Amino acid sequence: MNIQLEDQPVSNKDLHLFIKISDTVRIKKVQESNREIEPEDFYYLKDYQNKTGTITEIIENRSGTVSYKVTFSEILFGFFYRDDFDIVLD
């Protein structure tokens, strides 16, 4: 039996499996993020909101939390969680 990917439910914790290096992403506005935001995260995200960049690294820590390095230019990059951005489709 061959099950196609779109027939399988995808949990939020598995969303990172569909993200790859070189994907283009747009950082969400702070109020669009689906996670509870600490004050330091709010000000960090505020500087990047609506910017478009490219995923250049995917990092999973020992506890299984995945973060993404997003590069915006040769000298500007940031680190984000999956709920902080949307994938830009071509």
Secondary structure as a PSIPRED ss2 file (coil, helix, strand):
# PSIPRED VFORMAT (PSIPRED V4.0)

   1 M C   1.000  0.000  0.000
   2 N C   1.000  0.000  0.000
   3 I C   1.000  0.000  0.000
   4 Q C   1.000  0.000  0.000
   5 L H   0.000  1.000  0.000
   6 E H   0.000  1.000  0.000
   7 D H   0.000  1.000  0.000
   8 Q C   1.000  0.000  0.000
   9 P C   1.000  0.000  0.000
  10 V C   1.000  0.000  0.000
  11 S C   1.000  0.000  0.000
  12 N H   0.000  1.000  0.000
  13 K H   0.000  1.000  0.000
  14 D H   0.000  1.000  0.000
  15 L H   0.000  1.000  0.000
  16 H H   0.000  1.000  0.000
  17 L H   0.000  1.000  0.000
  18 F H   0.000  1.000  0.000
  19 I C   1.000  0.000  0.000
  20 K C   1.000  0.000  0.000
  21 I C   1.000  0.000  0.000
  22 S C   1.000  0.000  0.000
  23 D C   1.000  0.000  0.000
  24 T E   0.000  0.000  1.000
  25 V E   0.000  0.000  1.000
  26 R E   0.000  0.000  1.000
  27 I E   0.000  0.000  1.000
  28 K C   1.000  0.000  0.000
  29 K C   1.000  0.000  0.000
  30 V H   0.000  1.000  0.000
  31 Q H   0.000  1.000  0.000
  32 E H   0.000  1.000  0.000
  33 S C   1.000  0.000  0.000
  34 N C   1.000  0.000  0.000
  35 R C   1.000  0.000  0.000
  36 E C   1.000  0.000  0.000
  37 I C   1.000  0.000  0.000
  38 E C   1.000  0.000  0.000
  39 P H   0.000  1.000  0.000
  40 E H   0.000  1.000  0.000
  41 D H   0.000  1.000  0.000
  42 F H   0.000  1.000  0.000
  43 Y H   0.000  1.000  0.000
  44 Y H   0.000  1.000  0.000
  45 L H   0.000  1.000  0.000
  46 K H   0.000  1.000  0.000
  47 D H   0.000  1.000  0.000
  48 Y H   0.000  1.000  0.000
  49 Q C   1.000  0.000  0.000
  50 N C   1.000  0.000  0.000
  51 K C   1.000  0.000  0.000
  52 T E   0.000  0.000  1.000
  53 G E   0.000  0.000  1.000
  54 T E   0.000  0.000  1.000
  55 I E   0.000  0.000  1.000
  56 T E   0.000  0.000  1.000
  57 E E   0.000  0.000  1.000
  58 I E   0.000  0.000  1.000
  59 I E   0.000  0.000  1.000
  60 E E   0.000  0.000  1.000
  61 N C   1.000  0.000  0.000
  62 R C   1.000  0.000  0.000
  63 S C   1.000  0.000  0.000
  64 G C   1.000  0.000  0.000
  65 T C   1.000  0.000  0.000
  66 V E   0.000  0.000  1.000
  67 S E   0.000  0.000  1.000
  68 Y E   0.000  0.000  1.000
  69 K E   0.000  0.000  1.000
  70 V E   0.000  0.000  1.000
  71 T E   0.000  0.000  1.000
  72 F C   1.000  0.000  0.000
  73 S C   1.000  0.000  0.000
  74 E C   1.000  0.000  0.000
  75 I C   1.000  0.000  0.000
  76 L C   1.000  0.000  0.000
  77 F E   0.000  0.000  1.000
  78 G E   0.000  0.000  1.000
  79 F E   0.000  0.000  1.000
  80 F E   0.000  0.000  1.000
  81 Y C   1.000  0.000  0.000
  82 R H   0.000  1.000  0.000
  83 D H   0.000  1.000  0.000
  84 D H   0.000  1.000  0.000
  85 F E   0.000  0.000  1.000
  86 D E   0.000  0.000  1.000
  87 I E   0.000  0.000  1.000
  88 V C   1.000  0.000  0.000
  89 L C   1.000  0.000  0.000
  90 D C   1.000  0.000  0.000
